[in-house]
Amino acid sequence: MNDRTVRLEVPSDESDPASYLRAAWRIAVEQGAERVELVVGTSDGHLRHAAHRAGFLHEGVLRKGRATPDGAEDVHLYAIVAGDDHEGPAGFSYVMNAALPRTRVIAHALFRDADDRVLLLQVSYKNDWELPGGIVERHEPPRRGAEREVLEEIGLERVLGQPLVVDWLPPYIGWDDAVEFIFDGGVLTPDDVAAMTLNDGEIVSAHWLTAREAAGHVSDLAARRLLWIDDVRPTTTTYFEDGRPQD
């Protein structure tokens, strides 16, 4: 911390921690602090709620950020910076947006060729092959994200149809959960295929495979979805969880 940062602590016998924090950070800012911090143990739920009510922004978790008699523990880091707007119409949502969970959105496109095969891309950064597409950027609509990724990965500017599948993905090998859209890309003509240009460095190769052939090159979750799409041939969107359609 620099000399313009103040770290607060709430007395253990404080009956109204939100009011205490609100008064304390205002005094600190009036006295010249540029940043006012608060660290809260992961088990101190009442103090986390108090920090939200007092206008503190949740900035993340400091792993092993505080020493205790039983060893170091993880703590939540909260802060207020001089000039933050906590009193205006957006003050509450500003604070809560930083505190509430965020789920990644993934968007892919399913393209077929004239022989009814599916386009899969072999990528440079993992073993599983993928449909064209990827992670949706912040504040980007899922379909627009899929269209952007298609253009970046295979050089085709396409307008995608409605999603065939919306799938909730559970945590997996270090990733948190996510929501994935698979949009209908329609049939690519031979001219479309000839016009494809693969992103050098990211896309190793492109392959046209049947759903059953594809199952040997994708994750088990992705294989379940491709086989289902190939069997059902959906014309409307179906909701999935963990690669399985839900009633």
Buried (B, 14 or more C-beta within 10 A) or exposed (E): EEEEBBEBEBEEEBEEBBEBBBEBBBEBBEEEBBBBBBBBBEEBEEBBBBBBBBBBBBEEEBEEBEEEEEEEBBBBBBBBEBEBEBEEEEEBEBBEEBBEEEEEBBBBBBBBBEEEBBBBBBBEEEEBBBBBBBEBEEEBEBBEBBBBBBBBBBEBEBEBEEBBBBBBBEEEEEEEEBBBBBBBBBEBEEEBBEEBEBBEEEBBEBBBBBBEBBBEBBBEBBBBBBBBBBEEEBEEBBEBEBBEBEE
